[in-house]
Amino acid sequence: MESGQSFNSHATGGSVSSAPKPAETLSPVAYYQDPKRQRRQRHWHIAKFALHCIAWFLAVPLIIIDIYIVCYVKFFDQRASIFTLFPYGLSAAWTTAELITIMSRRNLSRGIGPRWQLSIHLILWCACAAICILVAPRYVNFWLYYGYSRDFRQLMDEVPAVKVATLALLVIIHFVLFVRYCVEVNRSNSEKQVNRVFNALARLDMRSRDATFAYENGQQVDNTQHQTPPPPVHSRSTDPSIELPQITRRPVGGPVSKPPPDTDPGSYRVIDPDIEANFKFMGPLPMEPLNANLKYPSRVARKA
C-alpha cells in the first residue's frame, strides 16, 4: 500500500499528504484543556504529593535518631550523625513547607513554584548523594566491627543499615522530583512563549482581514475604533431652522491600491521552531483574551 502511494505520488509529481497533527486540528484552548491531558497531570500531582509525604516520613524519625545518638550515645561515631543531620533536616523542612502550601491552597497543583522546587531538590539530591557516599563506608565498618559484640549489638546491627538505606531512598526521591520539576519549568517557559505568539497572530489576523476586505471592495481602510464619536443626542439643538453641521468620518490611512504583502496571516512564521515540538509538554494555558498584554511582538517575523 505504501509502495502504491509513493508510486502514484512520483507519477503525478505530487507528494502524499501526512495526517494532521493534534495541534493543527484543535484550537489552542481545546488542545490545552483536553480531559486526557488534565487526567495525566492530576495523576502526576498525586504522585508528587505522595513522594513528598514519603520523604517527610523518612526524614523526621531519622532526625530524632541522630539527635539521640549525638546527645546520649557516647560510644557511637557522632561525626557521622552530625553530617547526616543536614540532608535530613533540609529535606524535612522543605517537604513540610510544600505540604503546608498544598493543604492551605486545597489544590494539589498549586504548591511552591517549580523553579524554587527545581533548585532545592537539586541541592538535596547532591547533598544526600555526597553524604551517602562519604558516610556509608563508615557505618558499614562500624556494623562489621561491632556486629557480633554483645555490648554494641543493640545499636550497631540496626542503625547503620537503616540510615544508609534511608539516605539511598532520599537520593532516589529527590532525583525523581528534580527531573520532573525540570520538565515543569520547561513547560512553563513554552506556555509563555506560545501565549505571546497566539496574541501576536490574533492581532495580525485582525489587521489582515480588515485590509483584505477594503481591497476587495475598492474602499479605504476605515478603522472605526480610532474615530471621534458623534455628540450625544441631548446636546443637539431641536430648532429645525438651525442647520446642523454634517458630521463626516475621516478614514484613517490612505487608499489601498494593492493588497499589502505583509498582511497575509499565512506569511508569518514563529522564529522559534521548537514551539510546535513542545506542544506535547504543555499544560493548560490561562484563559486570557488573545489580544491582551502583547509584550514581545518582535518574536513574530515574516517568512522568507
ZIDATA-V647210 format. One record per helix or strand of 3 or more residues. SS is the DSSP state (h for helix, s for strand). FROM is the first residue (numbers start at 1). LEN is the number of residues. Records with the same first field share a line. If there is no record, write none. Layout:
SS: FROM-LEN ; FROM-LEN
//
This chain:
h: 2-11 ; 22-4 ; 28-5 ; 35-38 ; 78-28 ; 114-33 ; 153-4 ; 159-58 ; 224-3 ; 233-3 ; 265-3 ; 274-8 ; 297-3
s: 268-3 ; 300-3
//
